[in-house]
């Protein structure tokens, strides 16, 4: 696996609008993103990846999913479902276009490779 670092500084406007409409009082995930900005940058994990190979999912986003999972006391399956369906998590993860996880997949292929 190789790392193609991406910046997650800007939350897409549509994601912001949808998240604010769906969660007007804010959620834990939205507060984490708003107050701490990008909690984990991909560059922080660059030394752990090879220079060649298939591109990996964002390690910064995966680390944030672990934080959100702990903060909301969720199982792995529940966290995977939240990353796919919950707009507040997509807001925190700066994702709106595609799901991050596939629920129900077991074993070493648990995390799909993101299209670059």
C-alpha positions in Angstrom: 0.0 0.0 0.0 1.2 3.5 -0.8 0.0 6.8 0.6 -1.2 9.6 -1.6 -1.6 12.4 1.0 -4.7 14.6 0.5 -5.7 17.7 2.2 -9.0 17.6 4.1 -9.0 21.3 5.0 -12.1 22.4 3.1 -15.5 20.8 3.8 -17.6 20.8 0.6 -20.3 23.5 0.7 -23.1 20.9 0.0 -21.8 18.8 2.9 -21.8 21.8 5.2 -25.3 22.8 4.2 -26.7 19.3 4.5 -25.1 18.6 7.9 -26.2 21.9 9.4 -29.8 21.3 8.1 -29.8 17.7 9.4 -28.1 18.5 12.8 -28.9 22.1 13.7 -27.7 21.6 17.3 -24.4 20.1 16.2 -23.2 16.6 17.1 -20.0 15.3 18.7 -18.5 14.6 15.2 -19.3 18.1 14.0 -17.9 19.7 17.2 -14.6 17.7 16.8 -14.2 18.9 13.2 -15.2 22.5 13.9 -13.0 23.0 17.0 -10.0 20.8 16.2 -10.1 21.2 12.4 -8.1 18.4 10.8 -7.2 16.2 13.8 -5.0 13.8 11.9 -3.2 14.8 8.7 -2.2 12.1 6.2 1.4 13.5 6.2 1.7 12.4 9.9 1.5 8.8 8.7 3.7 9.1 5.5 6.7 7.2 7.0 4.5 4.2 7.6 3.7 3.6 3.9 5.6 2.4 0.9 6.4 4.7 -2.0 4.8 2.3 -4.4 1.8 0.0 -4.5 -2.0 0.5 -4.5 -3.2 3.7 -2.9 -4.4 3.3 0.7 -7.4 4.9 2.4 -6.6 8.1 4.2 -4.9 7.1 7.5 -6.0 10.4 9.0 -9.6 9.7 8.3 -9.3 6.1 9.6 -7.8 7.5 12.9 -10.6 10.0 13.2 -13.1 7.2 12.7 -11.5 5.4 15.7 -11.8 8.6 17.8 -15.5 9.1 16.8 -16.2 5.4 17.5 -14.7 5.7 21.0 -16.4 9.1 21.7 -19.8 7.6 20.8 -19.2 4.2 22.3 -19.9 2.3 19.1 -19.0 -1.2 17.9 -17.0 -1.7 14.7 -20.1 -2.4 12.7 -21.9 0.6 14.1 -19.0 2.9 13.3 -18.8 1.5 9.8 -22.5 2.2 9.4 -22.1 5.8 10.7 -19.2 6.5 8.3 -21.4 5.5 5.4 -24.8 6.9 6.4 -24.4 9.7 9.0 -24.0 13.2 7.4 -22.4 14.5 10.6 -19.6 11.9 10.3 -19.2 12.7 6.6 -18.9 16.4 7.7 -16.1 15.5 10.2 -14.4 13.2 7.7 -14.8 15.7 4.9 -16.5 13.1 2.7 -19.8 13.3 0.9 -19.2 11.7 -2.4 -18.5 8.1 -1.5 -18.8 5.7 1.4 -15.6 5.1 3.4 -16.5 1.6 4.6 -18.3 -1.6 3.6 -20.3 -3.1 6.4 -20.3 -6.9 6.7 -16.9 -7.5 5.1 -14.7 -9.6 7.3 -11.0 -10.4 7.3 -8.0 -8.6 6.0 -9.9 -6.9 3.1 -12.1 -4.9 5.6 -11.0 -1.5 4.2 -11.6 -1.0 0.5 -9.1 0.8 -1.6 -10.3 4.3 -2.5 -10.4 5.3 -6.1 -7.8 8.0 -6.7 
